[in-house]
């Protein structure tokens, strides 16, 4: 299976799994029925979906987090989660792919995130962030000698806040805890892909 096809398949499987994981209200004995997940639009400010990521957002460049906007989310969303990961690179432990950015508890009134988010586990708006190497955005660094990597950007609209601290656990464990807390609470989702490989 080609990498691009694997990217689309992984996104489809995530949406399907999230829908099936939705829970029925407490006290009901019938089988769980999935709640609808709205398809959202996630847009970058300075590249097109499926195109090369600008160098300033990479480790070799200025390592600046990109500006992103989203629309089409459900009304009354409690929070948003933003996930950026390299589906072509395994994590250090090999249990997942490489985590470049995870931001959760973005206010439900938000319609995007600005460029150049500063480091720190707790942000002024109440959101929290991590990456594979610390509480900040970590840009791509796919080597020039290998294939182009696919960086998937995903936004999730939730009907809850995620009570997971940004510090105190490894990035892998924090990512797993956030993902577990999202189960049954995803009400909208959007995604896009950026390509990157270092220039020789």
N, C-alpha and C positions, 0 to 999 in steps of 0.2 A: 504494500500500500504506500502510495506516495505521501510525502510529508504534509503537503497541503490538504490532501484528502483526510489524513489522520487528524489534522487540526480541526477541520469541519466536523469530523465524527466525534472528537472529544467534546466539542462544545454541545453537539446534539445530545450526547449521552448525559452530560451534566444537567442540561435542562430537563431531560426525561427523568433522571434520578431524583432531581429536586422536586418535581411534581409528584412523583410516587411517594416521596417521603413526607408529604404534607399530612398533618394529623387532623382527625375529627375533633370537634369540641368535646371537652370533658363530660363524662356521664353518658355518652352514647355508646351502645354496645355493638353497633353495626360495623362492618368493615370500613377501613379508611378510604375516603374518597378524595382524590387529588383536587386541590384548588387550582383555578386557572392562573397561569403565569403570563403576565403581559410582556410582549416583545418590545423592548426599548431600543432606542437609537443611541449609540455611543460614538462620539465624533472627536477626532483630534484637531488641534488648531493649525498644525503646520506639516501634515502629511496626509496621504489618502490611505484608507483601509487597504491593506495588502501591499503597500509600498514600503520603501526603505525608510527607516527611522532617521531623522536628522542627527548628525554627529554630536551635536551639543547635548543630546539626551543619553549619550553612551558614556561608558567609563573613560574612553580615550578622549572624548570631548570635554565638555564642562560638567557632565554628569548631573544635568538639571532635569528634574521631573517635568514631564510635558503637561500642558494645559489640555483638559478634556471637558467636554460638555455632554450632558445626556438629556433625553426627552422621552416622553411616552410612558413614564412611570405611573404606577397606580396612585390614585388620590389618597391622601392620608398616610403615605408611607412614613414609618417611624424613623428609619435610617437607611443609609446606603453603605454598601461595601464595595471597595474597588480592589481588584486582584490583577497583578501583572506577573506572568510567569513564562519561562522559556520551555516550551514543550519538547524541545530537542536536546535538552541538557538535564541529566538526572541530578537530584539534590546530593549533598555530601554523603548522606546515609543510603541513598539509592531508593528510598521508599516513595519518593515523589519527584516532581520536576523542580527546576531551579526557581526559587521565589525571588522576584525582583522588587516587588512592592505589594503590601497588603495594608489597606486603610479601612478601618471599620468605625461604626458609629458616626459616619458623616451625617449631618442633620438632614432630616426628611424634607426640609424646605430647599435644600441645595439642588442646583441644576448643573453642577460641574465642580471642577477643582482647578485652581490656578497653577500657572507654571512656577517652578522653583520653590516647592514646599520645603521649608527648613527642617533640619533634623530635630528629633525629639519624640519620645514615645507618646506623649500626650500633647495634642495640638490645642490652640486657643478655642476652637469651635467645639471641643469635646470629643473629637475623633482621635483615634489612636493609630499608630503605624509601625510596621516592621518590614525588614527584608531579610534575606539570607545572612546578611552580615551586620545588621544593627537596626536601630529605629529611624530609618530614613530610606529614601528611594535609592535603589542600586541599578545603575544603567547597564545595558547590554555590553558584552565583551566577547562575542563569538570570534574565534581566531581567524585570521586571514587565510590560513592554510586549509581550513575545513569548509563544510557547506554553509550556506546561509541558514541562520536560525530563525524560527518563527516565535515571536513574542506575542502572546495572547493577552489582551486587555479585556477585562470583564467587569461589568457593574451589576450589582444585585440590589433590588429594592426589597426591604424587609418590613414586616409589620411589628418589629420589636427592636430593642437595643441589644447589643451583644456584650454581655458582662464578662469579658475576658481582658485581663490586664496586658499591657504591651511589654512589661518587663517581668522577670522572675522565672521565665521558662525559656527553653531554646526556641529559635524561630520555627523549627519544624513542629514542635509541640504546640506553640501558640497558633500556628496556622491550622493544625488539626482541631484545636479547641474552638476556634472561630467557625470553622466549617461545621463542626458538630452543633454549635449553637444556632447556626443558620437553618438547620434541618427543620422542615415544616413551616418555615417563616418566609420563604422567598415568594414574593408577589410580582416581581418584574425582573427582567434580565436583558442586558445588551452586551455586545462584544465586538471587537475589531482585532485585526492582526497587523503587526509591524514586522518588517524584515530587517535583519542586521547581520553584517559581517565586517570585521575591521578591514580597512584598506591596507594593502601591503606597505 
